[in-house]
Amino acid sequence: MIKNLKKPYYLVVFTSQLHKDKLNYTNIADKMLELTQSQDGFLGADSVRDESGFGMTTSYWKDLDSIEKWKNNKEHLAVQKNAFKWYEAFSIHIGRVQ
């Protein structure tokens, strides 16, 4: 659990529902988390997934520019293009914490 972040900061909330045949998926998520940790402006992340495959990951960022750079990261873009291989549905929300 992430604690003591200096305000203001930004968060990205990614919710997803895995396809039923992908409930044991971890490789892509682990690779993305590892890659995210090397991004400038990344402050941390929290993630949970239940038995049905519903998950939520919240990542914390220094600023919107850092989020934009992560969104456009070459490896991340490749995963985004193939998201429906793993997910039935997903959503992304961005907010500022003051």
PLY file of the C-alpha trace (Angstrom):
ply
format ascii 1.0
element vertex 98
property float x
property float y
property float z
element edge 97
property int vertex1
property int vertex2
end_header
0.00 0.00 0.00
1.35 3.38 -1.00
1.59 5.93 1.81
2.80 9.48 2.38
2.76 10.81 -1.17
3.41 14.53 -1.42
0.37 16.36 -2.79
-0.52 17.21 -5.43
-0.05 13.99 -7.38
-2.02 12.11 -10.00
-3.50 8.66 -10.07
-4.52 6.36 -12.87
-7.17 3.78 -11.99
-7.28 0.81 -14.36
-10.18 -1.60 -13.83
-10.47 -4.77 -15.86
-12.31 -8.03 -16.28
-10.18 -10.89 -17.56
-11.55 -13.36 -20.09
-12.58 -16.51 -18.23
-9.81 -18.53 -19.91
-7.19 -15.99 -18.79
-7.80 -16.08 -15.02
-4.24 -17.28 -14.39
-2.66 -14.48 -16.41
0.28 -12.79 -14.74
3.10 -12.44 -17.26
1.84 -9.31 -19.01
0.75 -7.61 -15.79
4.10 -8.36 -14.12
6.03 -7.10 -17.15
4.00 -3.88 -17.29
4.47 -3.25 -13.56
8.20 -3.81 -13.89
8.36 -1.45 -16.87
6.21 1.15 -15.11
8.58 1.22 -12.16
11.36 2.49 -14.42
9.28 5.40 -15.74
10.16 8.94 -14.73
7.45 10.37 -12.49
6.12 6.98 -11.31
5.46 7.05 -7.55
4.04 3.56 -6.93
1.05 1.30 -7.48
-1.55 -0.82 -5.69
-3.29 -3.74 -7.40
-5.94 -6.36 -6.57
-7.79 -9.05 -8.53
-10.61 -11.29 -7.34
-11.42 -14.92 -8.18
-13.78 -13.92 -11.01
-10.98 -12.05 -12.81
-12.12 -8.52 -11.90
-9.14 -6.34 -11.04
-8.18 -2.81 -10.17
-4.75 -1.22 -10.36
-4.10 2.29 -9.16
-0.80 3.84 -10.17
0.46 7.11 -8.73
2.30 9.76 -10.75
4.13 13.03 -10.22
2.34 14.84 -13.07
0.25 14.49 -16.22
3.32 14.60 -18.45
4.64 11.43 -16.76
1.31 9.69 -17.35
1.34 10.73 -21.01
4.87 9.40 -21.47
3.85 6.08 -19.90
0.76 5.89 -22.12
3.00 6.34 -25.18
5.78 3.99 -24.06
6.60 1.67 -26.99
6.17 -1.61 -25.06
3.07 -0.34 -23.29
1.52 0.68 -26.63
2.03 -2.86 -27.96
0.18 -4.31 -24.96
-2.60 -1.72 -25.29
-3.19 -2.73 -28.93
-3.73 -6.34 -27.82
-5.69 -5.66 -24.64
-8.78 -7.56 -25.73
-6.70 -10.76 -25.91
-6.75 -10.71 -22.10
-9.64 -8.50 -21.10
-13.38 -8.73 -21.70
-13.63 -5.11 -20.62
-11.51 -2.41 -19.03
-11.63 1.27 -18.12
-9.09 3.94 -17.24
-9.69 6.96 -15.03
-7.21 9.73 -14.22
-7.49 12.05 -11.25
-5.55 14.65 -9.34
-5.15 14.37 -5.55
-4.82 17.73 -3.83
0 1
1 2
2 3
3 4
4 5
5 6
6 7
7 8
8 9
9 10
10 11
11 12
12 13
13 14
14 15
15 16
16 17
17 18
18 19
19 20
20 21
21 22
22 23
23 24
24 25
25 26
26 27
27 28
28 29
29 30
30 31
31 32
32 33
33 34
34 35
35 36
36 37
37 38
38 39
39 40
40 41
41 42
42 43
43 44
44 45
45 46
46 47
47 48
48 49
49 50
50 51
51 52
52 53
53 54
54 55
55 56
56 57
57 58
58 59
59 60
60 61
61 62
62 63
63 64
64 65
65 66
66 67
67 68
68 69
69 70
70 71
71 72
72 73
73 74
74 75
75 76
76 77
77 78
78 79
79 80
80 81
81 82
82 83
83 84
84 85
85 86
86 87
87 88
88 89
89 90
90 91
91 92
92 93
93 94
94 95
95 96
96 97
